[in-house]
Amino acid sequence: MNKKIIVAGLGHGGISAAAILAANGYDVTVYEKKKEGTLGYDWTDIFAPRSLEYAGIPMPPEDKYEYKEDMTFFAPTCEKGLRQHVPEDQLEIKMERRDIYEHLINHALGFGVKIEYECEVLGPIMLGNRVAGIRTSKGDVYGDLVIDACGMNSPVRSNLPEFLGIEKGPDRSEKITIYRAFYNKASDEEVDAKFRIMLFGKGIKGISWVASEDEYTDVLIGRFEDVTKEEIDDFLVWLREKNPRLGTEVVRGGQFVEIPVRQPLSVMVADGYAAIGDSAFMTVPLIGSGIANTLKASKMLADTVIADKNGEFTAKTLWRYQTEYYKKIGAGLAPLACGKKLLLTLTPDEIDYCFSSGMITEDDITMGADFGDMGSLLDGDINDMINKIKTVCKDPNLLKKLLPVVGKISKAVATCAMMPKKWNRERVLAWSKVYSYSFR
Ligand SMILES: Cc1cc2nc3c(=O)[nH]c(=O)nc-3n(C[C@H](O)[C@H](O)[C@H](O)COP(=O)(O)OP(=O)(O)OC[C@H]3O[C@@H](n4cnc5c(N)ncnc54)[C@H](O)[C@@H]3O)c2cc1C
């Protein structure tokens, strides 16, 4: 009999893994709380198209995407911009989220994946130590494996029993609140930097962007703490002073959402269970991009499932998925999680100094653009590193903040490298504690 795979939530990684598994003869059903045709948000997303190829998904039709402009990063004073120079073969694409979903869903349906819309997942069903299915608004469903693609606040992950050692959820500092809206164009004034990223704009801890499109201006305001609409409106006034094209009328979006910005989940698997995408915190900790990482993870997960010829789907057989993910992506994200913590301790003046002193360069910003291969961030030119250290040493306060972070980054990298190669419950749980501790 075909093994039955349950995908909880129609996340990007879940539907992509579903496609590969259905193509290989598994009986796969996705349970999604939203209505058919209403998935996603009313705006565009940016991601690396190589991740589609990695997951065996064809490129979307050419009229459905365009290549993203290089971004220009600004320090809090907005005086000095550092522009990316992303090589052509690494350019990311920009696509309407609903079109990405349509593309992934059609691909999966073509292989026989079933989708049950308007079916809310309420939590896991446990049989002994094993996740044996899910509770849903339409009744209980049992299967051989539950793939948890329900996103950051997954009711499956957060209701798993403690003894599995899987973290329940991100705390406040581990998620970013985003306000995103497209505004009308207030003037035809030409802009030299079309896609502007501002760090700690107006001296407030957060990241924002203003992207000047032909017909509208795309605004994103991200904060690492709670933020009200009044505070956003106030910030928009400041943004308009710097970006005269930014109008006052919202033409699309205008919502608040949250994205995880932390290290990946320390234990992603259990007997009968595997988490993917935001449910496993696979986003890039500094900026919250997660589509490329989750698409790549879908291939790693599906390959692991297929390799389990006896269809046991235990933590032991699924562990290969976690080790692969960390080797190829997660180990590169862990230092960035430390970097995000450092960022939150810096003052606007210190960020200005990092930009104006040449400590952060256009090459650094460009390297950060290829989120598909975060491991490359760790390979730096040694002379460049020494120059950076010399620059930091000139500012004692900055040095004081940076030194412990360098220690934490080294610890995070070393801990990732020490992840048990094979599943052993005691060893994995002990490792998970050390790993989580290195981010405190
Ligand atoms: C506003 C915003 C902008 C972003 N922009 C980018 C970007 O430009 N580039 C990029 O790479 N990444 C971006 N991300 C991150 C990216 O969307 C995610 O990292 C990526 O989609 C992986 O998340 P996911 O698919 O696992 O989860 P989600 O996108 O959260 O999807 C989870 C799915 O599960 C469903 N679901 C949730 N709970 C239940 C339930 N109880 N029962 C049934 N179904 C449920 C949801 O309806 C949804 O369909 C953005 C995220 C947000 C929120």
The ligand as an ORCA input file, in Angstrom:
! r2SCAN-3c Opt
* xyz 0 1
  C       4.950     39.783      4.405
  C       5.990     38.782      4.099
  C       6.876     39.048      3.084
  C       7.864     38.126      2.772
  N       8.690     38.381      1.725
  C       9.592     37.461      1.367
  C      10.401     37.660      0.217
  O      10.302     38.672     -0.475
  N      11.278     36.693     -0.099
  C      11.419     35.562      0.632
  O      12.237     34.703      0.299
  N      10.653     35.337      1.728
  C       9.742     36.252      2.098
  N       8.963     36.027      3.208
  C       9.146     34.793      3.982
  C       8.514     33.650      3.243
  O       7.177     33.938      2.952
  C       8.576     32.369      4.066
  O       9.808     32.223      4.674
  C       8.324     31.170      3.167
  O       7.111     31.336      2.514
  C       8.270     29.901      3.942
  O       7.196     29.978      4.811
  P       6.146     28.808      4.850
  O       5.682     28.593      3.460
  O       6.746     27.734      5.608
  O       5.030     29.438      5.764
  P       3.882     30.399      5.431
  O       4.186     31.277      4.291
  O       3.496     31.020      6.738
  O       2.735     29.410      4.943
  C       2.033     28.598      5.852
  C       0.772     28.079      5.221
  O       0.100     27.304      6.165
  C      -1.230     27.757      6.299
  N      -1.623     27.561      7.679
  C      -1.171     28.214      8.771
  N      -1.770     27.743      9.878
  C      -2.605     26.783      9.465
  C      -3.502     25.927     10.147
  N      -3.648     25.984     11.468
  N      -4.198     25.039      9.431
  C      -4.054     24.938      8.084
  N      -3.246     25.737      7.377
  C      -2.514     26.649      8.060
  C      -1.201     29.223      5.918
  O      -2.464     29.668      5.492
  C      -0.169     29.196      4.790
  O      -0.753     28.874      3.580
  C       7.965     36.930      3.525
  C       7.066     36.658      4.557
  C       6.068     37.564      4.848
  C       5.103     37.244      5.951
*
